[in-house]
Amino acid sequence: MRRDAANVILMLTIITLICGLTGMTKSAGEMTARMAEAIRPHCNSAVVVWHANLASYIGLSYYLPECDHAVWPDAGNLAQALTKQTQRAMGIRRAEAAAVRSDLLIVSVENPMTTPAEAAALAAALSLGRPAWVMTEEHELMRVRAWRVDRKITNEEEIVK
């Protein structure tokens, strides 16, 4: 338990230092708050906010606790960054977009660290239905985008809620 807490504190310290050094801490927090306000009207019990990466998951799960959230299983190399106990303690739910039973609010924070695998996962998630643009915001080295994807479920799909 102590080790998990120490890992979380270390990770948050590193993120804070990096953001502080680049002058993005306040503006990134403001951007996350604006993103939450754009997404909040779309949240309901039939929608899951699906995140392509940890950056949006951690920020928006804080600003939108009333929404159900899931994150791409390979986001940010979770297995390396956070232990399973830490992920459980933080309430991180990992799921492929195709495995989520609900309509989706897909959120992506793209930056120079965005991998081709993450871009492919985002494209696959957007192909699950008819995406409708919700918001886009750009700031220095990052671009935040969100779409609502209403989808039909077939009996053949493996369903996870």
N, C-alpha and C positions, 0 to 999 in steps of 0.2 A: 504494500500500500504506500509506504514512504517513497519507494523507488518510483512508483507511478506518479505520485505528486511531484517529485523532483523532476521527472521527465517533462511533465506538463509545464512546470515553472520554467525550466530551461528553455523549452520550445517557445513559450510566450515571451521570455526575456530576449531571445534571439530575434523574434519577429519585431518586438518593440524597438530593439536597437537598430535593426535594419530600417524600419519605417522612420524612426527618429532621425537617423543619419541622412535619409533622403528627404526629410521634411514632409513626409506624406501621412503621418499619424493622424493629425486633425482632419485633413481633407479626405483620407480614406474612411474615417469614421463617419464623416458627414455624407460621403457617397453611399455608404452602407445604409445609413438612416433614410436617405432619399430613395434608394432601391427598395427598402422595406415598405415605404409609403406607396410606391408604385405597384408593388406586388400584393399588399394587404387586401385590397378589394377582391382579388381573385382567389383568396384562401377560403376554403370551406371544407367540409368533411369528405367531399368527393374528389379533392385535389391533393396531390403530394408535391411539395416543392422538391424537385430533383436537382442536385448540384453536380456539376461536372468536376468540381474541385473543392478542396478543403477551405479555401479562402472565402468563398461565398457561404459554404455550410456553417462555418464557425460564426461568422458575422450575422447571417440572417437567422440562424436558429436562436440567437440571443435577442435580436430585434423582433422576431416573429414567433414567439413561443407557442402561440395559438395554432400555428400551422404544423402539419405533419411534414417532416423532412427526411430525405434519404440522399446518400452521396454515392457516386460511382465507386465501386469497390477498390479500384486501383488509384483513386485520387490521392495525390501527394505521397505515394508509396506509404500508405497508412501502416503497413506491416513493419516498416523500418522506423517511421517517425513516432508512432505511438503503440504501446503494448496493447494487447487485447483487453487487459484489465482497465487501462486508461480509457480506451474507447468505450467500454461499458460504463465507466464512471461518468464520462462526458455525454452519454446517451447517443453516441454516433451510430446511426443505422446505415449499413452499407447495402446497396442493391443496384443491380443493373436496371436501367430505365425500362427495358422490355419486361422485366419481372414485376414491375409495380402495377397493381390492379387498377389504380385510379387514373383520372386525367392528370396531366402533369403541368407544373409550372417549371420550366427548365431554366436554370440560372447558370451562367458561365462568367468567370472572371478570367480574361485572357491577358497574359503578360509574357515577357521574354522567356519565362520558365515553362510555358505551356508546351506539352509534349505532343508529338503526332498521335500518340495513342489516345490522349485526352481529346484532341480535335476529332478523332474518329468516333469516340464514344459519344461526343456531342452530336455529330452528324447522324449517328445511328438513333439517338434519342429523338432528334427532330423528325426523323423519317417514320416515327410510330403513328403519326396522325397528321392533321393539318395544322401546322404551327401558325399562331397569330402573334405578331410582335407585341410585347408589353412595354419594354423600355430598352434604351441603349444610353450609356454614359461613358465618356472617355476622359481619362485623366493621366497625364504624363505617360507612364509606362504600362497602363492597364486600360482595358476596355471591358465594361460590364454590360452583359446583354441578358434579356429574359424574354421568354416566349411562353404562351399558353398552348398546350397541345391537348386537344380533345381527341380521345381515341375510343375505338370499339375493341372490346375484348372478345376473342374467339375461344372456344372450348379447348383448342389445341395448345394455347399458351400456358406456360407454367406461371401461376399467379402467386404473388407475394404482396402482402399489405403490411 
